[in-house]
Amino acid sequence: MAGPLLLRSLFSASSRKSLSSHLVRPPCLSRGFTAGPASAAAAAATDAKVFLEPSRLRNVAVIAHVDHGKTTLMDRLLRQCGADIPHERAMDSISLERERGITIASKVTSISWKENELNMVDTPGHADFGGEVERVVGMVEGAVLVVDAGEGPLAQTKFVLAKALNYGLRPILLLNKVDRPSVSEERCDEVESLVFDLFANLGATEEQLDFPVLYASAKEGWASSTFTKDPPADVKNMSQLLDAIVRHVPPPKANLDAPFQMLVSMMEKDYYLGRILTGRVSSGIIHVGDRIHGLRSKESGVEKIEEGKVVKLMKKKGTNMVLIDSAGAGDIISMAGMASPSIGHTVANTEVMTALPTVVLDPPTISMTFGVNDSPLAGRDGTHLTGGKIGDRLMAEAETNLAINVLPGLSESYEVQGRGELQLGILIENMRREGFELSVSPPKVMYKTENGLKLEPIEEVTIEVNDEHVGLVMEALSHRRAEVADMGPVAGNVGRTRLSLTCPSRGLVGYRSVFSSDTRGTGFMHRAFLSIHVLLEILFFPFLLFSLLFQLHLVVMS
Ligand code: GDP
């Protein structure tokens, strides 16, 4: 077993410099994999037991409400740490993410800062992709909460923050977009206290409440620990944020002497390498060539899925995959070599027979039926037409996307359960682009029965509209059983009103297009899952029955 003295940085500046001439692209890895410093190091040095010292690691998630500037911030951080970024929105690698300007899947990348290695996890800010946030919070110890200093915390800020606090992460608050004319120091103080209240309401610990605050303009590429709109040129960069991460986020608690264990948090399929499993090494050390096995927890105990060998170990550096020879506890890595384990499974040394606990996901709230296109125009648009092909594609999606459940239905149809219309819409669009032709039913809200009571999902809705549209929006939403929780003018935006409401998901199905036309396309609406409540009609039903019988009784008596 390697002791701490043997530890050596994989990516130290000196080795990078001296080994840069060895960088070659292996012939079998076509998709942006680079045989980086680590594999070159293996060729040059005989010591294969090189991995990162846990005290020099920081694992951090970047969380935010949609459009608060998270992607812009990630671009800046990558650039500052020397990553070669070919275009804007470097972390949004899925084509639909770039087209729509939203992050759909969580991604991890690592950047070197001074003597440290920061594993940064980029997460989606849209509630429909909340499952992506849930599955990565267990990999990190800290979170950078990005909040638009003009808008303040919104529905998804609360959702992602709740998850982060629940997992005991140490947060750092970054008030972004301070370059905007409407953002003043007073406004930042206001937003800071709103966020503090949110922390307190979500049950943050004393330690979590002691979060540092930074002021930033991701667009201009700087962050500062004191309020300013124009920092001096020598500190007009992201150094203060990177230093705050190193100072404030604790290094991973890692036991290098225990046998190797890793919970799979992400899974991709590669044409050459097969399954690429990504996760955080929870204990031990792993080397290329080690024998490992995949484990799954079942009610009856732990089941062994497959035994195999580590064929490749990889780490994302900036926008490139870099091959490494070994990795130690606390680090976030990817590996190839196993064909069966998936997200939520444990990959471990063959002597280990215990599976790591998996993350608990919120339940799906909406479902749609996917089936074969049986219209007279069938077969004109796509090449994958049969129920079998559609089923295989949906099952493959459910394997990599934990927030989606697929249940086989009647006559070659499948019930697909997810978190929202956008999430299922993205899946349909992806399938359409891949050449699938299918028919889909309108979305249905999913109910749950517990102790004989029917429960339904309730969502928190934040709406921002021009003052003249408030009446129309309120009327439409009251018909959909929404209840207003808060209402007021938007700070720094004259003539705009913000409404916070709670509404059953069934009331919101199909509302987005009505909202767009009611507000002439000028309104914003954000939704996030809040809780599950008893269906109100169920409570009313006994009451209605009783009053009907009572009236009948009165009629008979008279
Ligand atoms: P995300 O949805 O959280 O990833 O947000 P994006 O990074 O896509 O940013 C949303 C919008 O805000 C884009 O139009 C950005 O150009 C803009 N933006 C991001 N950061 C800043 C900032 O610091 N200042 C200003 N004025 N705009 C910003």
Boltz pocket constraint, residues with backbone or C-beta under 6 A from the ligand:
constraints:
  - pocket:
      binder: B
      contacts: [[A, 64], [A, 65], [A, 66], [A, 67], [A, 68], [A, 69], [A, 70], [A, 71], [A, 72], [A, 73], [A, 101], [A, 102], [A, 103], [A, 125], [A, 176], [A, 177], [A, 178], [A, 179], [A, 180], [A, 216], [A, 217], [A, 218], [A, 219], [A, 220]]
      max_distance: 6.0
